Amino acid sequence: MKTLYIIRHAKSSWEYDALHDLERPLTERGINDAAIVGNWLHEHDIYPGAVITSPALRALTTARIICDIIGFDKNKIILHADLYFKEIPEIVNVIREKGMQHDNLFIFGHNPTFSNLAHAFTKTFTEMMPTCGIVAVEFDSESWQLVELTKGKLKFFEYPKKYR
């Protein structure tokens, strides 16, 4: 059994016009929301075997905050450019290539692709993920290489606004 945790980055700032999109930081609310999600994961004993993130600062910072709370070594976070506004097939390839032997995989990235990815894997998830939303998808598979679109089962959908 494999479980994919699709996590949209926390709320980011549009305050700095001169910054490139990759460099936009989290807002104070974004930082707090990432902590809420990290604490929720910790309270529910959900831990990754591997973490892969978009290289965008907002996604990386979200991943680092959550990893710090759940005790995952931040130095083991994998940055992958294909999680930055690529299409579903590229993201599926990242999952298949980088999931390795781990049963639980966290990926951090962006909408609309991440909401579309959750829908493509489950066909039952129809929401647009809010910032710092997390969708868990289970696969009846022994290998990430074998995960297929439409073959996942929605395990849960959580987001920080439920806990503020």
N, C-alpha and C positions, 0 to 999 in steps of 0.2 A: 504494500500500500504506500503510495506517495501522496504528499499533501503540498500543494502550492499555495503560498500566501502572497496575494497580489496586493501591494500596498501603494496607494497614491501618496505622493509627497504632501507634507503639511502646508498650511497657508503661507504663501510667499509674498514678498513685498514688490509693489510696482512703483515704489517711492523714488527710485534712482534711475532716471531716464538714461543716464550715460552708461549704465551697466549692460553688458551683453546678456542675453537671456540665460545663458549657462551660469552666470554669476549672481543671479537674484537670490538674496538671502531669505530666510524665514522671518516672519513677523513674530512678535511676542506671543500672539495667539497660536501661531504655528508651532513654536517651541513648546508651549504648554500642551497643545493637542498631541504632539509626538510623545510627550511624557505620559499623557493619559493612555494612549494606545500601548506604550511600552509596559506600563503598570498593569493594564488589562491582560496583556499576553502573559506577563509574569504570574499574575494571580491565577490564570488558567493553565499554568504549566506548559506553555507553548514556546518552544525554542527551536531555532533553525539549526540545520546541519551546515548550511551554506547561505550566504547573503550576497545578492548581486544587485547593484544599483546603477541607475543612470548617472553619468558624470556631472549632471547639473547640480550646483551647490545646494539647492533646495531639497533635492532627493537624497543626496549624500548626507546632508545634515540631519534629515529625518531618520535615515538609517542609523547614523551614529548615535543619536539620542536614544532610539529604541534599543539598539544593541548594548549601549551602556547600562540601561535599566535591566535588561534580561541577562546580562553577563556574557554576551557574545563578544569575543575579541575583535575590536574595531579594526585592527590591523589585518584581519582576514576578510574584510569586506572587499568584494570584487567589483571594480568599476567596469562597465561595459557600454560602449557608445551605442550599441543597438537597442538599448533601453531608453534612449533619448529620441522620442518622436519618430520611431520606425513603425513599420506595419506589423501586423500580427504574425505573418510567417517568419520574419526576422527574430521576433521575440521568442516564438516557439523554438527556433533553432538555438537560441541562447540557453533556454531551459534544458533542451536535450543535450547540449554540449557541456554545460557547466554544472548541471544538477549533481553529477557524479553519483556516488553511492549513497548519498544522504536521502533520508525519507522525507524530511521537511526542508523546503526551500522557500526563502523570502526573496521577493523581487520588489524593488522600489522604482517608481517611474511616474508616468504622466497620463492625464486624460487628453483626448477621449480614448486613446488606444487601450489603456488599462481596463476601462469599463467595457469596451468592445471585446477585449481578450477574455474577461470573465464570462461574458455572454457567449462567446464562441466556444469556450470550454464546457459550459454547463447547459446552455440554451434556456435555463430557468432564471438566470440573473438578468434583470431588465432595467436596473437602476443606472443612474450616472453616479459614479463614486464621488462623494464629497472629498475635500482635502483631508488627508490622513485616514481615509476610509481603507478598510481591509476586507478583502474577499478571500475566503479559504475554499479551495477546490481539491477534492479527493479524487484520486485515480486508483482503480483496481489494477495496479501494474507493479512489477518488480523493478522496472527500469524507467528512467526519464526518457530514454531513447524511444520508448514505446507509447508515450502519452500522445493522445490524439484529440483533435477538436471534437466537440460534442460528446466526448466520453467521460467528462468529469462530473462529479456530483458536488453541488453546492453544500458546503459544510456550515458556513456562517458568513454573515455580512455585518461588520461592526464599524462604527465611526464615533469620533470623540464627542460630537454634539449630544449623543445619547447619555453621556456621563458628566457633562458640565453642570 
